[in-house]
């Protein structure tokens, strides 16, 4: 049996996904506000909503790339959580697996307390290696 050496070219490039990151949005910072009000992240990243004052929650709006409703007692549908508004300090983390936009607001304050999360596609870096 005879084997032939096959050359595949000088290099092969393969995409490599970057690691996920966690971002923070302050809830009730300076009154009825989310800080930052607009946040840009990558698909797969998480956002921790951390209430620092007031009586609030965070609730995604219809059409959001990721649906969530979180408050001091957790997030709706996650481990028996309840996304109802509340006071005190609390934090809840939401994962955004898909690219798109998630507009959200406080159920108590409506559009006067709203924010936007822009989820970009997963960044890709190229890695090269030689094939003999």
N, CA, C and O of each residue as an XYZ file, in Angstrom:
528
protein
N       0.843     -1.173      0.000
C       0.000      0.000      0.000
C       0.887      1.235      0.000
O       1.851      1.312      0.761
N       0.571      2.177     -0.831
C       1.382      3.386     -0.971
C       0.613      4.583     -0.448
O      -0.555      4.769     -0.788
N       1.260      5.398      0.376
C       0.666      6.629      0.899
C       1.329      7.814      0.236
O       2.537      7.819      0.001
N       0.530      8.815     -0.062
C       1.059     10.040     -0.653
C       0.888     11.175      0.331
O      -0.123     11.270      1.027
N       1.877     12.020      0.378
C       1.793     13.204      1.223
C       0.960     14.257      0.496
O       1.251     14.610     -0.646
N      -0.066     14.748      1.161
C      -0.937     15.755      0.572
C      -0.643     17.089      1.262
O      -0.666     17.171      2.490
N      -0.376     18.100      0.501
C      -0.128     19.423      1.044
C      -1.422     20.210      1.040
O      -2.113     20.286      0.025
N      -1.743     20.793      2.180
C      -2.991     21.539      2.322
C      -2.797     23.033      2.128
O      -3.764     23.788      2.238
N      -1.623     23.472      1.852
C      -1.366     24.899      1.732
C      -0.512     25.347      2.898
O      -0.218     24.555      3.793
N      -0.112     26.602      2.898
C       0.815     27.074      3.918
C       0.204     27.195      5.317
O       0.906     26.999      6.309
N      -1.083     27.512      5.412
C      -1.683     27.691      6.737
C      -3.186     27.523      6.648
O      -3.788     27.713      5.591
N      -3.779     27.165      7.766
C      -5.217     27.015      7.872
C      -5.685     27.968      8.959
O      -5.101     28.002     10.042
N      -6.732     28.746      8.686
C      -7.258     29.699      9.661
C      -8.575     29.182     10.213
O      -9.472     28.810      9.458
N      -8.684     29.162     11.534
C      -9.906     28.737     12.193
C     -10.380     29.826     13.141
O      -9.561     30.463     13.804
N     -11.708     30.057     13.218
C     -12.203     31.068     14.157
C     -12.111     30.552     15.587
O     -12.254     29.356     15.840
N     -11.873     31.459     16.505
C     -11.793     31.149     17.919
C     -12.656     32.169     18.652
O     -12.415     33.371     18.549
N     -13.653     31.702     19.389
C     -14.544     32.622     20.101
C     -13.853     33.181     21.340
O     -13.084     32.487     22.005
N     -14.140     34.447     21.641
C     -13.595     35.095     22.836
C     -14.409     34.649     24.052
O     -15.542     34.189     23.906
N     -13.835     34.783     25.251
C     -14.528     34.399     26.478
C     -15.627     35.375     26.838
O     -15.579     36.549     26.473
N     -16.629     34.874     27.566
C     -17.748     35.714     27.990
C     -17.307     36.665     29.108
O     -16.399     36.357     29.880
N     -17.959     37.809     29.177
C     -17.660     38.819     30.190
C     -18.925     39.121     30.985
O     -20.036     38.882     30.512
N     -18.752     39.648     32.196
C     -19.883     40.112     32.988
C     -19.855     41.638     33.032
O     -18.801     42.246     33.212
N     -21.016     42.239     32.866
C     -21.168     43.697     32.899
C     -22.125     44.031     34.035
O     -22.866     43.165     34.501
N     -22.111     45.286     34.481
C     -22.971     45.688     35.585
C     -23.805     46.906     35.206
O     -23.317     47.852     34.589
N     -25.076     46.853     35.595
C     -25.969     48.004     35.464
C     -26.459     48.325     36.871
O     -27.010     47.466     37.559
N     -26.251     49.575     37.293
C     -26.726     50.018     38.598
C     -28.194     50.424     38.478
O     -28.561     51.192     37.589
N     -29.014     49.912     39.362
C     -30.457     50.173     39.370
C     -30.744     51.167     40.484
O     -30.403     50.924     41.642
N     -31.375     52.296     40.134
C     -31.704     53.306     41.128
C     -30.552     54.237     41.453
O     -30.597     54.952     42.455
N     -29.529     54.240     40.627
C     -28.385     55.138     40.837
C     -28.833     56.569     40.585
O     -29.276     56.886     39.481
N     -28.732     57.430     41.568
C     -29.120     58.829     41.405
C     -30.619     59.025     41.257
O     -31.048     60.032     40.694
N     -31.422     58.101     41.741
C     -32.883     58.220     41.628
C     -33.454     57.136     40.742
O     -33.093     55.966     40.862
N     -34.352     57.533     39.847
C     -35.014     56.579     38.969
C     -34.233     56.439     37.676
O     -34.628     56.975     36.640
N     -33.117     55.714     37.740
C     -32.260     55.575     36.558
C     -31.511     54.253     36.586
O     -31.281     53.662     37.641
N     -31.139     53.808     35.390
C     -30.208     52.698     35.214
C     -28.900     53.306     34.721
O     -28.908     54.148     33.822
N     -27.779     52.888     35.301
C     -26.477     53.412     34.901
C     -25.555     52.247     34.590
O     -25.236     51.461     35.482
N     -25.115     52.118     33.329
C     -25.415     53.001     32.204
C     -26.807     52.707     31.644
O     -27.330     51.604     31.804
N     -27.389     53.689     30.998
C     -28.716     53.525     30.395
C     -28.642     52.698     29.120
O     -29.594     51.997     28.777
N     -27.524     52.774     28.422
C     -27.299     51.958     27.224
C     -25.990     51.209     27.417
O     -24.968     51.792     27.778
N     -26.043     49.908     27.170
C     -24.883     49.050     27.364
C     -24.724     48.170     26.135
O     -25.699     47.584     25.665
N     -23.504     48.069     25.606
C     -23.224     47.200     24.468
C     -22.349     46.055     24.950
O     -21.295     46.265     25.550
N     -22.814     44.821     24.671
C     -22.112     43.618     25.109
C     -22.000     42.656     23.929
O     -22.486     42.947     22.836
N     -21.362     41.516     24.150
C     -21.264     40.462     23.137
C     -22.191     39.310     23.512
O     -22.443     39.067     24.692
N     -22.692     38.610     22.511
C     -23.519     37.430     22.768
C     -22.746     36.474     23.670
O     -21.557     36.232     23.464
N     -23.437     35.935     24.672
C     -22.807     35.047     25.637
C     -22.405     35.749     26.918
O     -22.145     35.092     27.926
N     -22.350     37.074     26.899
C     -22.010     37.840     28.100
C     -23.179     37.843     29.077
O     -24.310     37.515     28.718
N     -22.885     38.219     30.317
C     -23.919     38.373     31.328
C     -23.971     39.822     31.786
O     -22.997     40.565     31.674
N     -25.134     40.203     32.303
C     -25.306     41.525     32.897
C     -25.849     41.315     34.304
O     -26.861     40.642     34.500
N     -25.162     41.901     35.279
C     -25.641     41.874     36.655
C     -26.310     43.215     36.931
O     -25.677     44.269     36.873
N     -27.605     43.151     37.233
C     -28.365     44.332     37.629
C     -28.225     44.436     39.144
O     -28.599     43.514     39.869
N     -27.681     45.567     39.626
C     -27.434     45.749     41.060
C     -28.167     46.986     41.543
O     -27.818     48.115     41.199
N     -29.204     46.743     42.358
C     -29.966     47.877     42.900
C     -29.204     48.514     44.048
O     -28.766     47.848     44.986
N     -29.062     49.846     43.939
C     -28.341     50.601     44.962
C     -29.270     51.533     45.747
O     -28.851     52.136     46.735
N     -30.514     51.650     45.316
C     -31.463     52.488     46.037
C     -32.818     52.506     45.357
O     -32.933     52.205     44.168
N     -33.849     52.862     46.122
C     -35.191     52.998     45.570
C     -36.003     51.722     45.623
O     -35.664     50.780     46.339
N     -37.091     51.707     44.847
C     -38.035     50.595     44.780
C     -38.236     50.289     43.304
O     -39.028     50.950     42.633
N     -37.517     49.280     42.792
C     -37.465     49.037     41.350
C     -37.404     47.552     41.009
O     -37.326     46.687     41.882
N     -37.441     47.292     39.700
C     -37.091     46.005     39.111
C     -36.572     46.285     37.707
O     -36.460     47.444     37.307
N     -36.256     45.245     36.963
C     -35.877     45.367     35.555
C     -36.711     44.368     34.769
O     -36.714     43.177     35.079
N     -37.421     44.852     33.749
C     -38.311     43.997     32.973
C     -38.117     44.260     31.486
O     -38.316     45.378     31.010
N     -37.725     43.212     30.754
C     -37.546     43.370     29.309
C     -38.878     43.684     28.650
O     -39.943     43.317     29.148
N     -38.793     44.365     27.530
C     -39.973     44.760     26.778
C     -40.226     43.764     25.636
O     -39.309     43.048     25.234
N     -41.452     43.710     25.114
C     -41.743     42.796     24.013
C     -40.748     42.994     22.859
O     -40.414     44.123     22.498
N     -40.290     41.891     22.300
C     -39.349     41.937     21.193
C     -37.894     41.894     21.632
O     -36.999     41.873     20.787
N     -37.637     41.882     22.939
C     -36.257     41.829     23.433
C     -35.616     40.510     23.029
O     -36.267     39.466     23.031
N     -34.335     40.565     22.681
C     -33.604     39.370     22.264
C     -33.562     38.329     23.385
O     -33.517     37.129     23.112
N     -33.576     38.772     24.620
C     -33.645     37.891     25.789
C     -34.726     38.437     26.705
O     -34.716     39.620     27.048
N     -35.659     37.580     27.101
C     -36.735     38.001     27.994
C     -36.293     37.822     29.445
O     -35.730     36.786     29.799
N     -36.546     38.829     30.286
C     -36.217     38.745     31.700
C     -37.091     39.706     32.482
O     -37.557     40.712     31.947
N     -37.306     39.400     33.720
C     -38.002     40.282     34.662
C     -37.435     39.937     36.028
O     -37.732     38.877     36.579
N     -36.616     40.834     36.578
C     -35.872     40.546     37.798
C     -36.090     41.609     38.855
O     -36.265     42.786     38.542
N     -36.077     41.187     40.098
C     -36.212     42.071     41.244
C     -35.505     41.448     42.435
O     -34.703     40.528     42.273
N     -35.798     41.946     43.633
C     -35.079     41.468     44.817
C     -35.300     39.996     45.130
O     -34.478     39.387     45.814
N     -36.385     39.415     44.648
C     -36.680     38.003     44.916
C     -36.329     37.095     43.742
O     -36.877     36.000     43.620
N     -35.426     37.541     42.885
C     -34.989     36.718     41.763
C     -35.584     37.175     40.445
O     -36.144     38.265     40.331
N     -35.444     36.312     39.458
C     -35.970     36.584     38.121
C     -37.107     35.614     37.837
O     -37.025     34.443     38.206
N     -38.168     36.085     37.185
C     -39.310     35.234     36.856
C     -38.842     33.948     36.183
O     -38.028     33.977     35.260
N     -39.362     32.835     36.653
C     -39.101     31.554     36.016
C     -37.717     30.972     36.262
O     -37.404     29.916     35.713
N     -36.890     31.607     37.051
C     -35.544     31.090     37.326
C     -35.494     30.636     38.782
O     -35.443     31.459     39.696
N     -35.509     29.336     38.985
C     -35.419     28.796     40.342
C     -36.528     29.267     41.257
O     -36.300     29.452     42.452
N     -37.727     29.467     40.724
C     -38.848     29.929     41.538
C     -38.799     31.412     41.854
O     -39.492     31.888     42.753
N     -37.970     32.146     41.104
C     -37.814     33.579     41.335
C     -39.061     34.381     41.017
O     -39.981     33.909     40.350
N     -39.063     35.601     41.513
C     -40.186     36.516     41.333
C     -39.596     37.884     41.007
O     -38.923     38.485     41.844
N     -39.843     38.377     39.800
C     -39.276     39.637     39.343
C     -40.017     40.881     39.775
O     -39.830     41.951     39.196
N     -40.861     40.753     40.793
C     -41.616     41.915     41.281
C     -40.666     42.996     41.800
O     -39.592     42.684     42.312
N     -41.063     44.278     41.668
C     -40.239     45.376     42.200
C     -40.095     45.272     43.713
O     -40.924     44.678     44.402
N     -39.016     45.870     44.204
C     -38.803     45.891     45.644
C     -37.738     46.893     46.020
O     -37.059     47.461     45.165
N     -37.607     47.097     47.312
C     -36.628     48.046     47.827
C     -35.380     47.346     48.321
O     -35.182     46.151     48.101
N     -34.549     48.114     48.989
C     -33.309     47.572     49.522
C     -32.261     47.407     48.431
O     -32.402     47.932     47.327
N     -31.229     46.683     48.755
C     -30.189     46.405     47.767
C     -30.305     44.953     47.346
O     -30.558     44.077     48.173
N     -30.124     44.703     46.080
C     -30.177     43.353     45.532
C     -29.417     43.315     44.222
O     -29.095     44.353     43.645
N     -29.132     42.105     43.757
C     -28.525     41.956     42.437
C     -28.981     40.643     41.819
O     -29.137     39.630     42.502
N     -29.190     40.690     40.507
C     -29.579     39.521     39.723
C     -28.783     39.551     38.421
O     -28.526     40.620     37.866
N     -28.398     38.378     37.940
C     -27.590     38.282     36.729
C     -28.377     37.589     35.618
O     -29.020     36.563     35.840
N     -28.314     38.170     34.421
C     -29.015     37.641     33.244
C     -27.971     37.370     32.165
O     -27.073     38.182     31.942
N     -28.096     36.211     31.491
C     -27.217     35.850     30.375
C     -27.903     36.211     29.068
O     -29.105     35.995     28.912
N     -27.141     36.761     28.125
C     -27.647     37.161     26.814
C     -26.954     36.307     25.752
O     -25.899     36.693     25.249
N     -27.538     35.140     25.399
C     -26.864     34.214     24.481
C     -26.913     34.610     23.010
O     -26.080     34.153     22.227
N     -27.867     35.447     22.616
C     -28.052     35.763     21.199
C     -27.901     37.257     20.913
O     -28.194     38.106     21.755
N     -27.435     37.548     19.700
C     -27.288     38.942     19.269
C     -28.657     39.586     19.049
O     -29.609     38.916     18.647
N     -28.747     40.879     19.314
C     -29.981     41.639     19.127
C     -30.040     42.769     20.153
O     -29.012     43.176     20.696
N     -31.239     43.271     20.413
C     -31.426     44.378     21.347
C     -32.449     43.990     22.404
O     -33.445     43.330     22.109
N     -32.190     44.408     23.636
C     -33.129     44.192     24.733
C     -33.419     45.544     25.392
O     -32.588     46.088     26.119
N     -34.598     46.065     25.125
C     -35.054     47.264     25.826
C     -35.740     46.805     27.106
O     -36.440     45.793     27.113
N     -35.537     47.551     28.188
C     -36.125     47.163     29.461
C     -36.511     48.416     30.249
O     -36.062     49.523     29.952
N     -37.358     48.210     31.262
C     -37.790     49.314     32.113
C     -38.158     48.805     33.488
O     -38.171     47.601     33.744
N     -38.454     49.738     34.362
C     -38.932     49.437     35.710
C     -40.460     49.396     35.656
O     -41.090     50.320     35.140
N     -41.057     48.322     36.189
C     -42.522     48.223     36.176
C     -43.179     49.367     36.937
O     -44.297     49.757     36.601
N     -42.520     49.910     37.944
C     -43.092     50.994     38.748
C     -43.020     52.327     38.008
O     -43.978     53.099     38.033
N     -41.904     52.603     37.354
C     -41.656     53.926     36.768
C     -41.827     54.001     35.255
O     -41.755     55.094     34.693
N     -42.048     52.892     34.588
C     -42.309     52.882     33.149
C     -41.184     53.488     32.325
O     -40.007     53.352     32.659
N     -41.563     54.158     31.243
C     -40.587     54.712     30.304
C     -39.677     55.778     30.911
O     -38.619     56.072     30.355
N     -40.073     56.360     32.044
C     -39.206     57.363     32.662
C     -37.978     56.707     33.309
O     -37.036     57.400     33.696
N     -37.988     55.377     33.425
C     -36.830     54.631     33.932
C     -36.631     53.435     33.012
O     -37.156     52.349     33.256
N     -35.865     53.655     31.952
C     -35.684     52.595     30.956
C     -34.222     52.493     30.542
O     -33.423     53.399     30.779
N     -33.898     51.374     29.923
C     -32.537     51.144     29.456
C     -32.531     50.249     28.236
O     -33.556     49.681     27.858
N     -31.363     50.128     27.622
C     -31.194     49.306     26.422
C     -29.888     48.525     26.516
O     -28.846     49.069     26.883
N     -29.963     47.248     26.178
C     -28.764     46.428     26.055
C     -28.657     46.007     24.596
O     -29.566     45.382     24.049
N     -27.540     46.358     23.974
C     -27.264     45.983     22.586
C     -26.312     44.797     22.638
O     -25.211     44.897     23.178
N     -26.744     43.669     22.071
C     -25.948     42.443     22.110
C     -25.379     42.194     20.720
O     -26.108     41.860     19.786
N     -24.067     42.363     20.598
C     -23.384     42.129     19.323
C     -23.083     40.648     19.150
O     -23.010     39.910     20.132
N     -22.904     40.203     17.891
C     -22.520     38.796     17.681
C     -21.201     38.497     18.396
O     -20.419     39.401     18.690
N     -20.974     37.229     18.665
C     -19.746     36.817     19.342
C     -18.545     37.252     18.520
O     -18.465     36.951     17.329
N     -17.605     37.964     19.149
C     -16.406     38.359     18.413
C     -15.568     37.122     18.085
O     -15.487     36.181     18.875
N     -14.959     37.144     16.928
C     -14.155     36.007     16.487
C     -12.743     36.482     16.193
O     -12.539     37.499     15.531
N     -11.787     35.742     16.687
C     -10.393     36.018     16.330
C      -9.907     34.831     15.515
O     -10.356     33.703     15.714
N      -8.996     35.093     14.608
C      -8.474     34.023     13.753
C      -7.173     33.514     14.323
O      -6.317     34.273     14.778
N      -7.055     32.194     14.281
C      -5.843     31.541     14.727
C      -5.307     30.748     13.538
O      -6.068     30.058     12.859
N      -4.032     30.841     13.287
C      -3.479     30.103     12.160
C      -2.497     29.054     12.662
O      -1.867     29.211     13.708
N      -2.386     27.984     11.890
C      -1.378     26.975     12.158
C      -1.056     26.271     10.845
O      -1.867     26.255      9.919
N       0.117     25.701     10.780
C       0.571     25.006      9.579
C       0.093     23.568      9.594
O       0.032     22.928     10.644
N      -0.249     23.063      8.400
C      -0.629     21.682      8.231
C       0.389     21.025      7.310
O       0.623     21.483      6.191
N       0.977     19.971      7.788
C       1.939     19.239      6.940
C       1.262     18.080      6.263
O       1.901     17.345      5.510
